[in-house]
Amino acid sequence: METKRLYRSDTDKMLLGVCGGIGEYLNVDSTVIRLLWAILVCTGPGLLAYLAAAIIIPRR
């Protein structure tokens, strides 16, 4: 059985592929992830969280 790993997406990306990678990992449309992340950016420290995720989550 192959283990599931979180990667930044190279195919489904707008900026750095973080939302696309999370969407692939969770089997959710990446548009939903992007919308939730946009709400987080507008209401809290979402930009710092996005940059941290882009640094921490490896590229495939």
TORLO-964751 format. One record per residue (C-alpha): residue number from 1; residue in one letter; x, y, z. Coordinates in pm, 1 decimal. Example, Ala and Ser with C-alpha at 12.3 -4.5 7.8 and 13.67 -1.06 7.14 Angstrom:
% residues 2
seq,type,x,y,z
1,a,1230.0,-450.0,780.0
2,s,1367.0,-106.0,714.0
//
This chain:
% residues 60
seq,type,x,y,z
1,m,0.0,0.0,0.0
2,e,136.6,337.9,-100.8
3,t,146.3,602.6,169.8
4,k,-14.8,934.9,97.3
5,r,222.8,1233.3,104.5
6,l,159.2,1605.2,89.1
7,y,337.4,1790.2,-191.3
8,r,297.1,2127.6,-357.6
9,s,129.8,2079.7,-693.6
10,d,321.1,2147.5,-1014.4
11,t,10.9,2118.2,-1233.3
12,d,-269.6,2277.0,-1028.2
13,k,-113.7,2598.0,-905.9
14,m,-176.2,2970.2,-914.4
15,l,112.9,3097.2,-702.8
16,l,326.7,2830.4,-540.3
17,g,104.5,2520.4,-561.5
18,v,17.9,2499.6,-191.8
19,c,-361.7,2499.6,-233.4
20,g,-345.0,2262.5,-529.6
21,g,-130.9,2020.6,-331.1
22,i,-360.6,2034.0,-29.2
23,g,-659.3,1976.5,-257.6
24,e,-493.7,1672.2,-416.2
25,y,-401.1,1536.2,-72.8
26,l,-753.4,1576.3,65.5
27,n,-928.4,1476.8,-262.3
28,v,-1108.9,1811.4,-262.8
29,d,-1138.5,2064.6,-544.4
30,s,-852.6,2311.8,-507.4
31,t,-1093.5,2602.2,-564.0
32,v,-1254.0,2524.5,-227.7
33,i,-911.9,2526.6,-60.3
34,r,-824.5,2857.3,-231.1
35,l,-1151.9,3013.3,-117.8
36,l,-1098.4,2904.0,241.7
37,w,-739.9,3031.0,231.5
38,a,-855.4,3368.9,92.2
39,i,-1098.6,3401.6,382.1
40,l,-816.2,3316.4,622.3
41,v,-591.5,3579.4,463.1
42,c,-860.3,3846.1,502.3
43,t,-943.3,3760.2,863.4
44,g,-611.9,3657.6,1014.8
45,p,-252.7,3555.9,960.1
46,g,-326.7,3360.1,642.5
47,l,-49.3,3516.2,434.5
48,l,217.9,3411.8,684.1
49,a,64.1,3064.0,703.5
50,y,68.7,3037.2,322.5
51,l,434.1,3140.3,303.5
52,a,523.7,2898.2,583.4
53,a,338.8,2617.5,402.6
54,a,519.7,2702.4,78.0
55,i,852.6,2668.4,259.2
56,i,764.2,2355.0,457.4
57,i,570.7,2151.0,197.7
58,p,814.4,2004.0,-55.8
59,r,771.1,2018.1,-433.2
60,r,705.7,1691.0,-609.2
//
